[in-house]
Amino acid sequence: MTTQVTFVKPTGKVRLGYKKFLRLKRAQDVIEAIAWGTVIAVTVMFLVDGGLAHITDVPSALNALSRLTALVGTDLLLIHMLLIARVPWIDKFYGHDRATLAHKKLGKPVLYFVVAHFLASLTSFAITDGKNLVDEMVNLFVNVPDMWTATIGLFLMIAVVVTSLNFARRKMSYEAWYLVHIMSYISVLAAVPHQFSTGSDIHGKPVQTVFWVTLYLFVVFNLAWYRVLSPLLRHFVVGLKVQSVVSASSDSSSIYLSGKNVAKLGGKAGQFYMLRVLTPTQWWRPHPFSISAAPNSRYVRFTIGKRGDDTGLLQHIKPGTPVLLEGPYGVFTEDRRTKEKVVLVASGIGIPPIRALAESLAARPGDVTVIYRVRNDKDAALLEEIQVLCRHRGFKLEVMSGPRANHSSWMNADGTGRSDLVRLAQIAPKLVDSDIFICGPTGWTHSVEKTVLRAGTPANQVHAEEFAW
């Protein structure tokens, strides 16, 4: 039976060329310069305020260390929070996976600075008061204003950073990790009062106070607006609900969402949303899913594979169930394209953004090659739809079905013994002069990337985005 699909009109024009990549890099340089500029600013304010001038003995040296590590650590912590906040102006230039990777890398230095501040401050006070560390900690906790909240914030922060480490994150479910990381906001809120009430680098100093208040308000605004208020406002305006659920393969389904004005959602083919199903048991945990059809005025569609309890429940979600979307997110879009030729590569349930891109790309017949790696035709989500789409637009389609050629191959066995590199060059002869979009399981995606790069394709033409957390 032929799939009946109405495709949207493809993008009319797209700007190509290497200058497009250079403009992106310049914008990234500006953002990074501003971020590092705030770190330099707090350090300069510390030095101008005589941060090193009063060092005369061990306690005063520890006090200076405590002050500087607190200032730099807090500044980095605010940047750390922004990186994972899914704010559009960061996502636009870096993408969710790169921002998440930077967030992870910054976690340890933030913790080191904050712990150094705590230990230096505690030791300095203990020496001055002639007490041991335990007695001094009790004294500070009980007698110094807002110190108890700062101490709670420290231990919450340690818990957050520890659970961000690879060995811990591998053992945690997404839901457990999500709950723990809500504590990062609590830890910052707990630490703020003592910074203004007892911190000698801010308390009573107008310039420093304005700087830090502005910094805090900027971060709070971005978090509150983009993570909470904007999605809620859009939910009330559009009122998205499940329209229907349609089987897309033996273990996946397409979920159609409709509302009062779906076109207001915006977004681009290749992007993803954080989907919240507003039921009593699922409303609190969002999950990332790419749209599997180009944005249109009729519906938003996600094609979701059964990969766990939550995705299993979504296969049977009832029509009329309200949903809330955060996003759209991601840079896996035509905005990153610099070449006329395009190769789209997908594996399994990585097909949704590739399907959406194939629908919307500005391209002539022969410009696009689609490679779809599947276990078998029965398990291939949207396969018939991709076949119809490629015939409709004159794109080349290569479906790779069956077991892998060998343990190191990302392609199927074809009985010839040819390497992935040789086969890929035959499928896409102009690979080096093409943009390559890859979506699939992490290990598989990295394997495709290695093959493409070995073929000589410049790294800036290779696009792959993971749903990192």
N, C-alpha and C positions, 0 to 999 in steps of 0.2 A: 504493500500500500504506500503510495507516495505521500510524503509529508506536505501538508498545505501550510505554507509560510508566506507571510507578506514581509518583504525586506524593506528597510528604510532606504532612502536615497543616499548614496555614498557621499563622503566629503567632496566638495567641489574642487578645492585647491588646498595644497599643503606646501609650506615653505621647506625647501631642502637645502643641503649644503653644509660644509664643515663649520661655517661661521655660526650656525645655529647652536652647535655644541660649544663653541667658544663663548658665546653669550651666556649660556648656562653656567659655565665654569666661572665666569666673572661675577655672576650673581651669587654663586656659592661663596666666592672669595669675600664679597662684601658682608654676607651674613656671618661668616666665620671671623672676619676682622672685628665686627661689632661685638661678637661674643667674647673674644679674647680681650677686646678693649675694656670690657667691664671688669675683667680680672685685673688688668693693669691699673685701672682706675682705683679699685679698692686698695691695691698695694701702694700706689702713690699717695692716696689719702692717709694711709697708715704711716708712711715715712714722713710726710709733711707734718703730721701731727706729733712728730717726735717719737715714733715707735721704737727706734733703736737708740735714741739719745739718752734714755734713762736706764740703760743697762749698766748696772754696777756690781751685781753679784748673781748668784745662781737663781734665786727667786725672781729677780727682775728680768733675767734672761728668759726664764720659763714663762713669765707673764707676757713678754713680747711675743714669744713663740705661740702662746695661747691665743693672743689677739689676732696675729696674722693668719694662723691656720683657720680660725673661726671665720674671718672675713672671706678668705679665698674659698674655703670649704662651702660656705653658705652660697656664695655666688655660683660656684660650680653646681651645687645642688639645684638651684633654680633653673640653670641651663639643662641639667639632667632631667628635670621634670618636664620642661618644654619639649624636649626631644621625643618623649613618649606620649605627648598630649594629643597627637594627631591633629595639629593645627594646620589648616590649608596652606599657609604661606611657607611652612617648612616642608610639608609633603610635596608641594609643587616643584621645589628645587632638588629635593633629595630622594623622595619616595619613602614609603613606610619602612621598608626593610633596612635601608641605609641609616635612617634616623634611629631605628631600634638598635642597630649594631653600635652606633656611636653612643647611645644611651647605656648599653651594656658595658662598653669599654670605660665610660666615665664613672661607673658605679664604684669600682674599687678605689680610685683616687679620692672620690668624695668621702668614702668611709674612712680612708686613711687620714684625711685632713680633720674630719670631725672627731675621730678617736684621739688624734694627736692634740687637738684643742682640749678635749676633756682631760686627758692624762697630764698635760702640761699645766693646766689650770689647777687641777687637784693637787699635784705635787708642789706647785708654788705656794698655794695656801697652806698646805700641811707643814712645809718648812717654816713659813712665816709664823704660824700659830703654834709650832712645836708639838704637832700631833702626828699620829700615824695616819696612813692613807684611809683606813676604814673609818676611824673617828672623824677625820676631816670630811669625808664624804657624807656621813650622817649629819654633821654640823651644817654643811652647805645645803643639804636636802631639806633640813628642818628650818634653818634660820635665814637663809638668803632668799629674797623674793623671786618667785618664778623658777627657782632652780629645780624643783621637783618635776615640773612639767618638762623642762629641758632634759632632765635625766631619762624620763619616760620616752621622750622623742628620740634620744640617742639609741636606746635599746630597740625601739621599733625600727629605726633605720638599719641597725645591724641585722635584724631579722629579714628586712627587705633585700638587702644586698646579698646576704648569704643564700637566700632562695633564688637569686638571680644567677648564681654561679652554675656552670654547665652541669656539674654532677647532681646538684639539687633539682635543677629545673627538669632534667630528664626523668626524674622520679615523681614529678608532680603533674597532676592533671591541669588543664587550662583553667578550670573553675577554681581549683585550690590556689593556683598562682595568682589569679585575678583577685581573689579575696585578700591574699597576703599583701598584694601591691596597693590595695586601697589604703593600707597602713602608711604608705609613703606620704600621703597627703596629711594624715593625722600626725605623723612625726614632725613634719615641717610646722604645722599649726602649733604643736606643743612647744617647739623651740623658739618661735617668734617672740613671745612676751619677754623672756629674759634678755634677748638681744637688745631690746629697746629700754628696758627698765634698769639693767645692770651693766650692759656693755659699754665700756668707756670710749669705744670708737664711734658710737652713734649718739648715746644719751647726751643731750644738751648741746649738740653740734648741728646747726641748721643745714649746712651743705650736705653732710653725711646723712642726716635724717631725710632730706628731700630725695637724695639719690636712692636710698634703700626703700623708702616708701613707694617711690615710682617703680622700682624694680619689682617689688612684691605685687603691686597693683597690676602691672603689665602681665605678670605670670598668672595671677588670679583671674584676670579678665579673659585671657586666652583659654584657660581651663574651663571656667564657668560658661563662657559663651559657646565655644565650639564643642565641648563634650556634653553639656547639659541643656542650656537654654535654646541654642539654635536647633538641635534635633527635636526638642519638645515643641517649639514654635512651628516647625515645618510639619510635625505630626498633626497638629491641630488644623493647619492650613490645607494639607493634602489628604490627611485621613486614610493612610494606606491600610488595606486589608487584603487578606488572601482571597484571590479570585478563584483560582483552581489549582489543582496539583495533577500533573500529567507524568506518567512513566516515561523516562528518557532512556533507560536500559534496564538490564536485569537487577541492578543494584543502585540506581539513581533516579531522581525525579526532578522535573522542572516545576518550580513554584512561581505562579503568576500573581503579582500584586497589582491592585488597581486602586485608584483614589479619585479625588475631585479634580485635581489638575496635576497629573503625573509629569507633565512637561516642566513644571517648576523645579523639579528635582535636579535638573541639569545633568552634569556628568558626561563622561566620554567612554566610548568602547574601550575595554581593557581595564577599567577601574573596578574597585570593589567597595562594598559597604560593610559596616558592622551591623548585623541584623539582630534585633531583639524581638522575640516573639512575646507579646504581652499577655501571657497566661500566668496564673498564680505560681507555677513552678519554674518558669523559664525567663521571666521578665528581667531578672537581675544579671544575666550572663549573655553578653553579645558575642557573636561569632562572625568571622570574616568570610564573605562569599563574593566572588566576582559575578558581575552581570553576564548572562549568557546570550543576550541579544542587544544590539545597539540601542542606545536611548531613543525612546519614541514617546508619543503623546498618549499611548493606549495602556501600556503596562510596564512594569519592571519585572524582569525574569531572572531567577537564579536557578541553576541546575546543580543539584547537591547529591553527592555520592554518600552511600551509607557507610560511614567510617567509624562510628561509635554510637553511644547512647543518644546524644542530642541529635546528631544527623539522622539517626534511625527514627526518632520521633518526628522529625520534619518530613519524612516520607509520607506521613499520615495526618499532617496538620489539616484541620477542618477549614473549609471555605468560610469567610466571614471573620476569621481570627484577626484581630488588629496587630499590626507590627510597627516597629519604630526603626528607622534607618539612620545611622550616623555615617556621614561621608558626602560625596564619594571621595575615595582615597586612591593613591597610587599614581605612578608615572609610567605604567606599562601601556602607553597610549601612542597615538600617531604623533603627538607633540615631540617625541624623542626621535622621530624618523628623520634621517638626513639623506637617504638614497632613494632612487626611483624604484629599484627592485626590492622586494620584501620576501623573506622566508619565515613562515609561521610554523612553529614546532610545538606539538602538544603530546602529552601522555596521559591516558586515563581521564580522571576528573579534572585535569588541567585544561581541558578543552573549552570551558565556558568563555574565558577572555579571548582566546584565539578565535572562537566562533564569532564573537562580537566584533573583533577587529576585522576579520575577513568581510563582514557585512558592510563596514563603514569606511574602509580604506579608500583613499583617492587613488585609483589604479585603473590601468587599461588591461584588456585581456593579455595574459602572458606575463604581467608584471609580478604576480604573486604566486608563490609555491607554498602549499600547505602540506605538512607532514604530520600524520596522526598515528601515534604508536598505541596499540591496544592489545589486550590479552587475547580477545576473540571478538568477532562481530556482535555477539550477543551482549557482551559487557560494554560495548562502545557507546557511550552517551552521545546523543546528537549526531550519530554517524550519518543517518539518512539526510538529516538537515544540512550537514556539511557538504554532502555529495550534491544536493540540489543547489546549494549556494555557489559552489565552485563551477558547476555547469552554467549557472545563470550568469556569472561574472567572467567566465573564461579563465579561471585560475587552475593551475596544475594541482592535483590532489594525489598524494602518496599515502596509502593506508598500510601500515606495517602491523600485521596481525600474527599472533603466535608467540612461542617462547623466544627468549633472547638467543642471539647467535652464539654467545659465550658469556662467561661471568663478568667480563669487562666491557661488554658491548651494550649500547643503549638501543640498538636496532633488533629487529627480529631475524631469525635464521632464514636465509634464502637459498641455502645449499651450494653457494658458490665459494664460500670461504673468503670473500673480499672483506677488507677492513671497513670500519664505519667511515673513515676518511674518504676512501675511494668511492664507496657507495653514495655518500653525501655529495661529492663532487659531480657525480653523474646525475643525481636527482636535481641539484641546483647548480648548474655550471657557472653561474655568475655570483656565487656565494660571497666572494671577497668584496664585491662591489654591491652588496645588499645589506639591508638592516635585518637582523635576525631577532625574532621575538620567541622566547622559550618559556613554556609553562608546564610544570609537572612536579612529581615528587622531588625533594631536595637533591638526593644523590643522583637521580637520573638527570636532573637539570644541569648539575655541575659537570656530568659526563658529556652532555651535549655541548656545553660551553667550551670544554677542553678541545673537543673535536673541531669546533668552529674556529677557535683561535689557532689551532695547529694548521688549519687550512690557510691561514694568513689574513683572516678577517680582523680588522682593527677593533680593539676592545670597545671603543665608543659606539660601534655599530651593533653590539650584542646587548640585548635587553632581556633581563629576567628579574622578576620581583617575587619575593617569598612573603607569605603571611607570618612574619616573624613575631615572636612574643617572648 
